Amino acid sequence: MTKARDLANLIAAGNPLADGAISVSEISDLTASAAELNQLDNTADLPDIRPSLLLDFANSKTLDPRITFTRGSTATYWDGKTTAKAEENLITYSQNTTLSPWAGSGTTSTANTTTAPDGTTTANTIEITTEGPYRNVAQSPVGLASTAYTASVYLKKSNWDYVRVNMQSRTSGNGYIDTISARTINLSDGTTVGTDEGTPTTTDVGNGWYRVTFSGTSAGTAQTIFVDASFADSTGNGAPATNIASGSEFFIWGFQLEQRSSATAYTATTSSPIVKYQPVLQTAASGEARFDHDPVTGESKGLLIEEARTNLLTQSGDLSNFSTSNSSLITAAVVAPDGTLSGNKIQENTTASISHSMVTFPPMSASTTYTLSLFAKKAERDYLALNIYSGSTSYWTWYNLSNGTVGTATNSPPTSMEDVGNGWYRCSITVTTASTGTPNIAVYSCAQNGSLSYDGDGYSGIYVWGAQVEVGSFPTSYIPTSGSTVTRAVDTAEILEATMLNYINTIEGTFQVDAIYDPDNTKAAFAASIGKDNNNYLGVGYSNSPSGYYQPTHGGDINSGVSPLNGKNRIAISWEGTSGTVPVYYAMNGEISSVDNGDGGITFLAATPDDIKLTIGYGTFNAVSRKCAHISKVALYPKALSSATLQAMTEA
């Protein structure tokens, strides 16, 4: 192999004979080595003929101009590269003001003195130990000029009522430039005292705690962003003329600084700032093909083909369809999978030994199969539970948002859980409704697997977004709604008859398709088909039952006896002649089966060559029967390749 590479390098450098770098005999030796290497890399079992048609969707990520593609609506997908800033906190040691770079003027900080809003004993006490006109605790991270910033902090009264929070533009030497935003709050009742600067807000988070946020734009000369919480007087002045007595104190927790115009959910830090990024769900325009990717790894899945589906929930993003029970729905709490600050939080109340949930009644019919899906992310609680109630039966599934695994399921509903990055998972449950009764769906924040009831702390919960209820046995790509139901139209990808005549040998040939399959979603999908109409076509695909099949005519599915993998699958079929005694070979993932067609070979291909077209991602030629699949590759060979070749070309 080294000699072969030497030859390639010499040839790339120019004429090796002309400059005396190598002799004729040495070239002969190297050529022989290269031939030997080629035999090692390309076995005799691989195709000995070029495909007459090759559509490599996964690598090209483009739509071949020979393909006619339609979809009469927008649709979502992952492009594998676009991200948005999600969690951010530029403050270090956000829960421990006793550590550097925190500093105080005439104050002492004591860590872990009382219960914080999240139920942990991590809140700090700020106490005046030396009387003076300006007593505070502060930090000054490096900042940018002319940039939007938002700071936030949780405050609670100890024995002093008035605290002023500030965010200022300063020089690298901590010299004051101007105030970006500020507010003084009366911790006895959460009211504002004095005059605000910038854009502050106050939110009561329970148990005497208030979250104060303050936003604005830094000065054109700013080099650091100073944030502090200072003792103030009853007029709101943070530097009162009369000193505030020693021993005065308040509680503080969860300082956060973000480079954006509004606050997100609190993210704790220790010795380093935190900035996280979220893969962003993309929207393809009507008529635009989708080349889908794994949102976490960025791996290309190929061309996404889906049947038409309708999201029956009319408020999929803010979830205002739902009513809450022993909880509140906090909107715009966190960056959602679409990259916007639209993720919600199911925040529990303080009721003990009870479930904390939200419920809605979509327009679901009797005796119909529905799939509920929802994007969810861990906040303080680890588990999401989804429930569909129909007739007298409740179908449950718990999902572990800490490790991405499906937990306990009741009454065995099909489920799925897809990692979409930065802690978000798309979770689904599928149920066939009863013949009577009004179905409903519910979403629960849970403290443990398999259990609904626990003691709420008034703060904790999980993040949720992007709810979808659709008719079907598996979840399809997310369909956003805002005020009404929305239908995503069917994807259609075809090479029409006039074009296909240039690429198909109707007497013999080989048809290869690489596609992605997920048995957990019970997807039954053809990968691609060649044919005339619903009654005359060759479809290559897979399903749960039978497990891996091809359909040479309208005579029904023929079980190959090969089970598909969860993920990538390679499928190939070869045919030759029109005699029923000629075997048809089928291979999936390196396993081969031989089937005698019994219908005179692939007779319709030869009989009606002018009517043959290629359909991609589905098996029949009407919109009702189209199924869902990721198609990474389609190849057509003008020759019936051997069973050994089919086996080799479909190996993973």
Backbone hydrogen bonds, N-H to C=O, Kabsch-Sander energy under -0.5 kcal/mol:
donor,donor_aa,acceptor,acceptor_aa,energy
5,R,1,M,-1.9
6,D,2,T,-2.2
7,L,3,K,-2.2
8,A,4,A,-2.1
9,N,5,R,-2.5
10,L,6,D,-2.3
11,I,7,L,-2.5
12,A,8,A,-2.1
13,A,9,N,-1.3
14,G,10,L,-0.7
14,G,11,I,-0.9
19,D,15,N,-1.3
20,G,17,L,-1.1
21,A,16,P,-1.3
22,I,16,P,-1.2
27,I,23,S,-2.0
28,S,24,V,-2.1
29,D,25,S,-2.1
30,L,26,E,-2.5
31,T,27,I,-2.6
32,A,28,S,-2.0
33,S,29,D,-2.0
34,A,30,L,-2.4
35,A,31,T,-2.2
36,E,32,A,-2.1
37,L,33,S,-2.5
38,N,34,A,-2.4
39,Q,35,A,-1.8
40,L,36,E,-1.6
41,D,37,L,-2.0
42,N,38,N,-1.9
46,L,43,T,-1.5
52,S,636,L,-2.1
53,L,636,L,-1.6
55,L,634,V,-3.1
56,D,54,L,-0.6
57,F,55,L,-1.1
58,A,632,S,-2.1
60,S,56,D,-2.4
61,K,57,F,-2.0
64,D,62,T,-0.7
67,I,64,D,-2.2
68,T,494,E,-3.8
69,F,67,I,-0.7
70,T,492,T,-2.3
75,A,284,A,-1.6
77,Y,282,Q,-1.9
79,D,280,V,-0.5
84,A,278,Q,-2.2
86,A,276,K,-3.3
89,N,274,I,-2.7
90,L,257,L,-2.6
93,Y,270,T,-3.3
95,Q,269,T,-0.6
96,N,93,Y,-1.4
99,L,96,N,-1.3
102,W,99,L,-2.0
103,A,138,A,-2.2
105,S,136,N,-1.1
106,G,104,G,-0.8
108,T,127,E,-2.5
110,T,125,T,-2.2
113,T,123,A,-2.6
114,T,123,A,-0.9
116,A,120,T,-3.7
119,G,116,A,-2.1
122,T,120,T,-1.6
123,A,114,T,-1.6
124,N,252,I,-2.8
125,T,110,T,-2.6
126,I,250,F,-2.8
127,E,108,T,-2.3
127,E,125,T,-0.6
128,I,248,S,-2.5
129,T,106,G,-2.2
129,T,127,E,-0.5
130,T,106,G,-1.8
136,N,105,S,-0.8
137,V,229,A,-1.4
138,A,103,A,-3.2
139,Q,227,V,-2.1
143,G,223,Q,-2.3
146,S,219,A,-1.5
147,T,144,L,-0.5
149,Y,216,G,-3.0
150,T,258,E,-2.6
151,A,214,F,-2.5
152,S,256,Q,-2.3
153,V,212,V,-1.8
154,Y,253,W,-2.6
155,L,210,Y,-2.7
156,K,251,F,-1.9
157,K,187,L,-0.5
157,K,208,G,-0.5
158,S,160,W,-0.5
158,S,249,E,-0.8
159,N,249,E,-1.8
160,W,249,E,-1.3
163,V,161,D,-0.5
163,V,185,I,-1.9
164,R,230,S,-2.9
165,V,183,R,-2.9
166,N,228,D,-2.1
167,M,181,S,-2.0
168,Q,226,F,-2.8
169,S,178,D,-2.6
170,R,224,T,-2.2
171,T,175,G,-2.2
174,N,171,T,-2.1
177,I,169,S,-2.4
178,D,169,S,-1.3
180,I,167,M,-2.6
180,I,178,D,-0.5
181,S,167,M,-1.8
182,A,197,E,-2.1
183,R,165,V,-1.8
184,T,193,V,-0.6
185,I,163,V,-2.7
186,N,191,T,-2.9
187,L,161,D,-3.7
187,L,185,I,-0.8
189,D,186,N,-1.2
190,G,186,N,-2.9
191,T,186,N,-0.5
193,V,184,T,-2.7
197,E,182,A,-2.4
199,T,215,S,-2.4
201,T,213,T,-2.5
203,T,211,R,-2.3
205,V,203,T,-0.6
205,V,209,W,-2.1
206,G,209,W,-0.7
209,W,206,G,-1.8
210,Y,155,L,-2.4
211,R,203,T,-3.1
212,V,153,V,-2.7
212,V,210,Y,-0.6
213,T,201,T,-2.3
213,T,211,R,-0.5
214,F,151,A,-2.7
215,S,199,T,-1.6
216,G,149,Y,-2.2
218,S,147,T,-2.6
222,A,219,A,-1.6
223,Q,170,R,-2.8
224,T,170,R,-2.3
225,I,141,P,-2.7
226,F,168,Q,-2.3
226,F,224,T,-0.6
227,V,139,Q,-2.6
228,D,166,N,-1.7
229,A,137,V,-1.9
230,S,164,R,-3.1
231,F,135,R,-2.6
232,A,162,Y,-2.1
233,D,237,N,-1.8
236,G,233,D,-1.9
243,N,241,A,-0.5
244,I,132,G,-0.8
247,G,128,I,-3.1
248,S,245,A,-1.5
250,F,126,I,-1.6
251,F,156,K,-3.0
252,I,124,N,-2.3
253,W,154,Y,-1.9
255,F,94,S,-1.7
256,Q,152,S,-2.6
258,E,150,T,-2.9
260,R,258,E,-1.5
265,A,333,A,-2.3
270,T,272,S,-0.6
274,I,89,N,-2.3
276,K,87,E,-3.0
278,Q,84,A,-3.2
280,V,82,T,-2.5
281,L,279,P,-0.5
281,L,337,P,-2.7
282,Q,77,Y,-3.2
284,A,75,A,-3.7
287,G,71,R,-1.4
287,G,73,S,-0.6
288,E,285,A,-2.3
289,A,287,G,-0.5
291,F,289,A,-0.5
292,D,290,R,-0.8
292,D,302,G,-1.6
293,H,78,W,-0.8
294,D,299,E,-2.6
298,G,294,D,-2.3
301,K,292,D,-3.0
302,G,292,D,-0.9
303,L,631,I,-2.7
304,L,290,R,-2.6
305,I,303,L,-0.6
305,I,629,A,-2.6
309,R,488,R,-1.6
311,N,486,V,-2.6
312,L,310,T,-0.7
312,L,469,V,-2.9
314,T,312,L,-0.5
317,G,481,T,-0.8
319,L,315,Q,-1.0
321,N,315,Q,-0.5
322,F,319,L,-1.8
323,S,359,V,-2.8
325,S,357,S,-2.7
328,S,347,Q,-2.6
330,I,328,S,-0.8
330,I,345,K,-2.9
331,T,329,L,-0.7
333,A,343,G,-3.0
334,V,343,G,-1.3
336,A,340,T,-3.0
339,G,336,A,-2.3
342,S,340,T,-2.1
343,G,334,V,-2.5
344,N,464,V,-2.6
345,K,330,I,-2.2
346,I,462,I,-2.6
347,Q,328,S,-3.1
347,Q,345,K,-1.0
348,E,346,I,-0.6
348,E,460,S,-2.6
349,N,326,N,-2.0
354,I,454,Y,-1.7
356,H,445,S,-0.6
357,S,325,S,-2.3
358,M,443,V,-1.8
359,V,323,S,-2.7
360,T,441,I,-2.2
364,M,362,P,-2.2
367,S,434,A,-1.5
368,T,365,S,-0.6
370,Y,431,V,-3.1
371,T,470,E,-2.6
372,L,429,I,-2.7
373,S,468,Q,-2.7
374,L,427,C,-2.3
375,F,465,W,-2.5
376,A,425,Y,-2.9
377,K,463,Y,-2.3
378,K,401,L,-0.5
378,K,423,G,-0.6
379,A,381,R,-1.0
379,A,461,G,-0.7
380,E,461,G,-1.2
381,R,461,G,-2.5
383,Y,446,C,-1.8
384,L,399,Y,-2.0
385,A,444,Y,-1.9
386,L,397,T,-2.5
387,N,442,A,-2.2
388,I,395,Y,-1.9
389,Y,440,N,-2.7
390,S,388,I,-0.5
390,S,393,T,-2.6
393,T,390,S,-2.4
395,Y,388,I,-2.5
396,W,394,S,-0.5
396,W,410,T,-1.3
397,T,386,L,-1.6
398,W,408,T,-2.5
399,Y,384,L,-2.9
400,N,405,T,-3.0
401,L,382,D,-3.0
401,L,399,Y,-0.9
404,G,400,N,-1.7
405,T,400,N,-0.7
407,G,398,W,-3.3
410,T,396,W,-2.0
416,S,428,S,-1.3
418,E,426,R,-2.5
420,V,418,E,-0.5
420,V,424,W,-2.3
421,G,424,W,-0.6
424,W,421,G,-1.9
425,Y,376,A,-2.6
426,R,418,E,-2.9
427,C,374,L,-3.0
427,C,425,Y,-0.7
428,S,416,S,-2.3
429,I,372,L,-2.2
430,T,414,P,-2.2
431,V,370,Y,-2.4
433,T,368,T,-2.6
433,T,431,V,-0.6
440,N,389,Y,-1.8
441,I,360,T,-2.4
442,A,387,N,-2.4
443,V,358,M,-2.7
444,Y,385,A,-2.6
445,S,356,H,-2.1
446,C,383,Y,-2.8
446,C,444,Y,-0.5
448,Q,451,S,-0.5
451,S,448,Q,-1.1
454,Y,354,I,-2.0
456,G,351,T,-2.3
456,G,454,Y,-0.6
458,G,349,N,-1.2
462,I,346,I,-1.0
463,Y,377,K,-2.9
464,V,344,N,-2.1
465,W,375,F,-2.0
466,G,316,S,-0.7
467,A,316,S,-1.8
468,Q,373,S,-2.4
470,E,371,T,-1.9
472,G,369,T,-1.8
472,G,470,E,-0.5
483,G,314,T,-3.9
484,S,314,T,-0.6
486,V,311,N,-1.1
488,R,309,R,-2.9
489,A,487,T,-0.6
491,D,306,E,-2.7
492,T,70,T,-2.5
494,E,68,T,-2.1
495,I,614,L,-2.3
496,L,494,E,-0.5
499,T,496,L,-0.8
500,M,496,L,-2.5
501,L,497,E,-1.6
502,N,499,T,-1.7
503,Y,500,M,-2.2
504,I,500,M,-1.4
506,T,504,I,-0.7
509,G,575,W,-2.3
510,T,637,Y,-1.9
511,F,573,I,-2.9
512,Q,635,A,-2.9
513,V,571,I,-2.9
514,D,633,K,-2.4
515,A,569,N,-2.6
516,I,630,H,-1.9
517,Y,567,G,-3.1
521,N,518,D,-1.6
522,T,519,P,-1.8
523,K,518,D,-0.9
525,A,523,K,-0.6
525,A,542,Y,-1.9
527,A,540,V,-2.6
528,A,540,V,-1.6
529,S,615,T,-2.7
530,I,538,L,-2.3
531,G,613,K,-2.3
532,K,536,N,-3.0
533,D,536,N,-1.0
536,N,533,D,-1.1
538,L,530,I,-3.6
539,G,537,Y,-0.6
539,G,551,Q,-1.9
540,V,528,A,-2.6
541,G,539,G,-0.5
541,G,549,Y,-1.9
542,Y,525,A,-2.3
548,G,543,S,-0.6
548,G,546,P,-1.3
549,Y,541,G,-1.4
550,Y,558,I,-1.2
551,Q,539,G,-2.3
554,H,535,N,-0.9
556,G,553,T,-0.7
558,I,550,Y,-1.5
559,N,557,D,-0.6
560,S,548,G,-2.4
561,G,548,G,-0.5
567,G,517,Y,-3.1
567,G,565,L,-1.2
569,N,515,A,-3.1
571,I,513,V,-2.8
572,A,587,A,-2.3
573,I,511,F,-2.2
574,S,585,Y,-2.2
575,W,509,G,-2.4
577,G,507,I,-1.6
582,V,579,S,-1.6
584,V,595,V,-3.1
585,Y,574,S,-1.3
585,Y,583,P,-0.5
586,Y,593,S,-2.9
587,A,572,A,-2.9
588,M,591,E,-2.3
589,N,570,R,-2.4
591,E,588,M,-1.8
593,S,586,Y,-2.9
595,V,584,V,-3.1
597,N,582,V,-0.6
597,N,595,V,-0.7
598,G,580,G,-0.6
602,I,577,G,-0.9
603,T,601,G,-1.5
605,L,602,I,-1.0
606,A,602,I,-0.9
607,A,603,T,-2.1
608,T,604,F,-2.2
611,D,608,T,-1.5
612,I,609,P,-1.0
613,K,531,G,-2.6
614,L,495,I,-2.4
615,T,529,S,-2.8
616,I,493,A,-2.6
617,G,527,A,-2.4
617,G,615,T,-0.5
625,S,622,N,-0.8
626,R,623,A,-0.8
629,A,305,I,-2.2
630,H,516,I,-0.8
631,I,303,L,-2.9
631,I,629,A,-0.6
632,S,514,D,-2.2
632,S,630,H,-0.6
633,K,514,D,-1.7
634,V,55,L,-2.0
635,A,512,Q,-2.8
636,L,53,L,-2.4
637,Y,510,T,-2.9
641,L,639,K,-1.1
646,L,642,S,-2.5
647,Q,643,S,-2.2
648,A,644,A,-2.1
649,M,645,T,-2.8
650,T,646,L,-0.9
651,E,648,A,-0.9
